[in-house]
């Protein structure tokens, strides 16, 4: 028996453990796939329920049946007939785009300055920026409202945009990205006589597009879904954003859940579209966070 075992080919002797490892790897992959499918189902179920609820007719609005028997798109048009929903969408779009442009633009420049420029008190300035992240909006909303109204920005687009555009999160995120940005690329521009401004706009900024896209998506989604600050600062109905409009719409038509779901679907469509269009840049931003200078 010992002689027979010794004469077996080496690849035959190692076939058993290797096959077992491959089988175990396939089992682990299948388990992860099942787990990912379960998580995706849990995450997507509210969205699917909202879409199906928006397609229900008046007779099925209060039923527990998930899938409507007679789907209809009339609810989407009815939302615009009951309230000026188009105006709410326009206000949210203007506010979200303006906040995103300001936050990404100034956040990237301030983050690069804190990551590359050498000046006294730089760490203290960054610490002060970071400390503001620890303060929630409800804590400062009363003094913030007083300041905004005394500056004459109450009940205006400026009051909706400026207080939420200049926050610490974009500066913090971009600063951490630029700290790990490869210095070799900047040194090549430095040899050509480029200063900090030209280096930033010609070399650094074009290579930061994935991170800027991710920051833009996060900022746009946060602003679009904002409710508390627009509710307080905008008393005029013509300045209401879509989230405030949905809350008021729900109070007026709370029994018509098909209309409420239709309004929620209309409010969610721009954010879903933006995520689908920029999902590649978001994935690339996660990959580029591993860059080392």
CORUR-V333099 format. One record per backbone hydrogen bond with DSSP energy under -0.5 kcal/mol. CO is the residue of the C=O (numbers start at 1). NH is the residue of the N-H. E is the energy in kcal/mol with one decimal. If there is no record, write none. Layout:
co->[CO | CO]
nh->[NH | NH]
e->[E | E]
//
This chain:
co->[1 | 2 | 3 | 5 | 9 | 10 | 12 | 12 | 14 | 15 | 16 | 17 | 18 | 19 | 20 | 21 | 22 | 23 | 24 | 25 | 26 | 27 | 28 | 29 | 30 | 31 | 32 | 33 | 34 | 35 | 36 | 37 | 38 | 39 | 40 | 41 | 42 | 44 | 45 | 46 | 47 | 48 | 49 | 50 | 51 | 52 | 53 | 55 | 57 | 58 | 60 | 66 | 73 | 73 | 74 | 75 | 76 | 77 | 78 | 79 | 83 | 84 | 85 | 86 | 87 | 88 | 88 | 89 | 90 | 91 | 92 | 93 | 94 | 95 | 96 | 97 | 98 | 99 | 100 | 101 | 102 | 102 | 103 | 104 | 105 | 106 | 107 | 108 | 109 | 110 | 111 | 112 | 112 | 113 | 117 | 119 | 121 | 122 | 123 | 124 | 125 | 126 | 127 | 128 | 129 | 129 | 130 | 131 | 132 | 134 | 136 | 136 | 137 | 137 | 140 | 141 | 142 | 143 | 144 | 145 | 146 | 147 | 148 | 149 | 153 | 153 | 156 | 157 | 158 | 161 | 161 | 162 | 162 | 165 | 167 | 168 | 169 | 170 | 171 | 172 | 173 | 174 | 175 | 176 | 178 | 182 | 183 | 184 | 185 | 186 | 187 | 188 | 189 | 190 | 195 | 196 | 197 | 198 | 199 | 199 | 200 | 203 | 204 | 205 | 206 | 208 | 209 | 210 | 211 | 212 | 213 | 214 | 215 | 216 | 217 | 218 | 219 | 220 | 221 | 223 | 227 | 228 | 229 | 230 | 233 | 233 | 236 | 237 | 241 | 242 | 243 | 244 | 245 | 246 | 247 | 248 | 249 | 253 | 255 | 256 | 256 | 257 | 258 | 259 | 260 | 261 | 262 | 263 | 264 | 265 | 266 | 268 | 269 | 270 | 271 | 272 | 273 | 274 | 275 | 276 | 278 | 279 | 280 | 281 | 282 | 283 | 284 | 285 | 287 | 288 | 293]
nh->[5 | 6 | 7 | 8 | 13 | 14 | 15 | 16 | 18 | 19 | 20 | 21 | 22 | 23 | 24 | 25 | 26 | 27 | 28 | 29 | 30 | 31 | 32 | 33 | 34 | 35 | 36 | 37 | 38 | 39 | 40 | 41 | 42 | 43 | 44 | 45 | 46 | 48 | 49 | 50 | 51 | 52 | 53 | 54 | 55 | 55 | 56 | 72 | 60 | 61 | 63 | 68 | 76 | 77 | 78 | 79 | 80 | 81 | 82 | 83 | 85 | 88 | 89 | 90 | 91 | 92 | 242 | 93 | 94 | 95 | 96 | 97 | 98 | 99 | 100 | 101 | 102 | 103 | 104 | 105 | 106 | 107 | 107 | 108 | 109 | 110 | 111 | 112 | 113 | 114 | 115 | 116 | 117 | 117 | 119 | 122 | 125 | 126 | 127 | 128 | 129 | 130 | 131 | 132 | 132 | 133 | 133 | 134 | 135 | 136 | 139 | 140 | 140 | 141 | 144 | 145 | 146 | 147 | 148 | 149 | 150 | 151 | 153 | 152 | 156 | 159 | 160 | 161 | 162 | 164 | 165 | 165 | 166 | 167 | 171 | 172 | 173 | 174 | 175 | 176 | 177 | 178 | 179 | 180 | 181 | 186 | 187 | 188 | 189 | 190 | 191 | 192 | 194 | 193 | 199 | 200 | 201 | 202 | 203 | 204 | 205 | 207 | 208 | 208 | 209 | 212 | 213 | 214 | 215 | 216 | 217 | 218 | 219 | 220 | 221 | 222 | 223 | 224 | 225 | 226 | 231 | 232 | 233 | 234 | 155 | 235 | 239 | 240 | 245 | 246 | 247 | 248 | 249 | 250 | 251 | 252 | 253 | 256 | 257 | 259 | 260 | 261 | 262 | 263 | 264 | 265 | 266 | 267 | 268 | 269 | 270 | 272 | 273 | 274 | 275 | 276 | 277 | 278 | 279 | 279 | 282 | 283 | 284 | 285 | 286 | 287 | 288 | 289 | 290 | 291 | 183]
e->[-2.2 | -2.0 | -1.3 | -1.0 | -2.0 | -1.6 | -0.7 | -0.6 | -1.7 | -2.4 | -2.0 | -2.1 | -2.2 | -2.3 | -2.4 | -2.3 | -2.2 | -2.1 | -2.2 | -2.4 | -2.4 | -2.4 | -2.5 | -2.3 | -2.4 | -2.4 | -2.6 | -2.2 | -2.2 | -2.4 | -2.6 | -2.2 | -2.3 | -2.3 | -2.4 | -1.7 | -0.6 | -2.6 | -2.8 | -2.1 | -2.2 | -2.6 | -2.3 | -1.9 | -0.8 | -0.6 | -1.0 | -1.9 | -0.9 | -0.7 | -0.9 | -0.5 | -0.7 | -0.9 | -2.2 | -1.6 | -0.7 | -1.0 | -1.7 | -1.8 | -2.6 | -1.5 | -2.4 | -2.1 | -2.5 | -2.2 | -0.7 | -2.4 | -2.7 | -2.5 | -2.8 | -2.5 | -2.2 | -2.5 | -2.3 | -2.5 | -2.3 | -2.8 | -2.6 | -2.3 | -2.3 | -0.5 | -1.7 | -1.9 | -1.7 | -2.6 | -2.3 | -2.1 | -2.1 | -2.3 | -1.2 | -2.2 | -0.5 | -1.4 | -0.6 | -1.4 | -2.3 | -2.4 | -2.4 | -2.2 | -2.2 | -2.7 | -2.2 | -1.2 | -0.5 | -0.5 | -1.2 | -1.3 | -1.1 | -0.6 | -0.9 | -0.9 | -0.8 | -0.9 | -2.3 | -2.1 | -2.1 | -2.4 | -2.4 | -2.5 | -2.2 | -1.4 | -2.4 | -1.3 | -1.0 | -0.6 | -1.3 | -2.0 | -2.0 | -0.8 | -1.1 | -0.7 | -1.4 | -1.1 | -0.6 | -2.8 | -2.8 | -2.4 | -2.2 | -2.1 | -1.5 | -2.6 | -1.8 | -0.9 | -0.7 | -0.6 | -2.5 | -1.8 | -1.2 | -2.1 | -1.8 | -0.7 | -2.0 | -1.6 | -2.6 | -2.2 | -2.4 | -2.5 | -1.8 | -2.1 | -3.3 | -1.1 | -0.6 | -1.2 | -0.9 | -2.8 | -2.7 | -2.1 | -2.6 | -2.5 | -2.4 | -2.4 | -2.6 | -2.6 | -2.7 | -2.4 | -2.5 | -2.9 | -2.2 | -1.1 | -1.9 | -1.5 | -2.6 | -1.6 | -1.7 | -0.8 | -1.9 | -1.3 | -2.3 | -2.5 | -1.9 | -2.2 | -2.6 | -2.7 | -1.6 | -1.7 | -2.8 | -0.8 | -1.4 | -0.7 | -1.8 | -2.6 | -1.8 | -2.5 | -2.3 | -2.3 | -2.3 | -1.8 | -1.6 | -1.6 | -0.6 | -2.3 | -2.6 | -2.2 | -2.1 | -2.2 | -2.2 | -1.7 | -0.6 | -0.6 | -1.7 | -2.1 | -2.3 | -2.0 | -1.5 | -1.8 | -2.4 | -0.6 | -1.2 | -1.6 | -0.6]
//
